[in-house]
Amino acid sequence: MPIRKDDTPPNRRFGIVNLVLIGFGVLLLVSSFLPNQGMQQVPRVPYSLFVSQVDDGNVRRAYITQEQIRYELKEAPAEGAPSVLATTPIFDMDLPKRLEEHGVEFAAAPPQKPSFITTALSWIVPPLIFILVLQFFA
């Protein structure tokens, strides 16, 4: 029985499309994990130190986000020491009351909206995976 020879070259388009899609996905993932270059680094202190500084009346103002509480001291502790510090927020229902009692000007940031990259990944990657699986089995 003779063996049939197929003269058609293998389809390279499938491999190129997959490489482009995988490269695009990797690029999106890498860019979403890069730190923000515009963010200023502030020394972090324990939450208990922040509370004791508020109780002592040493805090001028505070800005509260989900990731950190950034606050400014009324006077710098020593020459060269930072006057702006940050701490990790803890679920403390008494914090606004404590800040008001000690005359601290404070504001809270609204919850962050997802970035464009996160939104794009959630809408593009699942269908691409589905298409790749269908192409694999086709």
N, C-alpha and C positions, 0 to 999 in steps of 0.2 A: 504494500500500500504506500503510495508516494506521500511525502510530507509537503503540505501546502506552504508555499513561501509567500509572505505578505510583503509587498513592495512599498506599502505606505509607511512613511517615517512616523515615529511616535509624536504625539501631540505635545508640543512644548508650551503651548499657551496655558495649559492647566498649571504647570509649574511656575511660570512667570507671574500669573495672577495671584497664586498663593503666596509667593515670595513678597509681592508688593503689599498684599493685605496684611501679612504677618509683620512686615517692616513698619507699616503704618500703625498697627496696634502697639508694637514695641515702642515706637516714638511717642505715642500718646501716653503710655504708661510711665515712661521715663520722665516726660515733662510734668506729669502730675505729681511725681514724688520729689522733684527738685524744690529746695527751700526758696522762699521769697527773698529776692536779693534786696528789696527795699526795706525790709524789716530791720529796725534797729535792735541790737542785742542789749538787753537790760539784765543786770545781775538779779538772780532769783534768791529769795529768802524764804524761810519757813512761814507758814500761815500764822503760827503763834506769835512770831516777831511782829508781823503786820498788825495783829490784834492789839498787842501790847503798845505798839507805837500809836495806834489810834486812841487807846485808852489814856496814854500819856499826853495826848494833844499834839503830837509831832507831825501829823499828816495834814497836808494842805488840801489835796484833791486826789480822787481815785477814779479810775476808769475800769469798769468791770466787763469782761467778756467771758465766753464759755471756756476759753483756754487759760486765761490768766487774769489777775488783778494787777494793773499797773498803777502805781501811786507815787506821788511826789511829796517829799518831806518839806516841812516849813523851813528848816535850816539844815545844812549839810552836817553830818556828825563830825567830820574831821576834814582837814584840807586834802583835796584830791579824792575824797570818798564820793560815791555817786549820790545825787539827790533824788534820782528816779529809780525805783526798785519794782520788782514784780514778784508775785507769789501765785501759787496754784490755788484756784478757788475751791472752797469746800461748801457743801450745802449747809448754809448757815442762815436761817430765817431771821435771826436777830441782827445781822450785819447792817441793813439799811437803818434800822433804829439806832444802832451804836454809832454809825457815821453821822447821822443827824444830831445826836446828842453832843457830839464832840466838834460840831461845826465843820465837818469835812464836806467839801463840794464833791459830788460824785455823779457819775453817769454810767449807764449800762448800754452795751452795744446790742443791736437787734441780732437775732439768730442769723448765722451765715447762710446765704443761698449757695447751692452747689455750683461749682465752677462750670464753665462752658465745656471743658475737657471731660469732666465727670458726666455731664449730661450727654455729650456726644458718645462717650463710651457705652453708656447704658442703652442708647438707642441704636448704635451701629454694630457693636460687637456681637450681641446674641444672634441677629440675623446672619451675620457673616459666618459665625460658627455653624449655624444651621445649613447654610449654602455649602460650606466646605465639607460637612458630613455627607450631604446629598451628592456632591461631586465625587467624593471618595467611593461611595457605594454604587455610583452610576457606571 
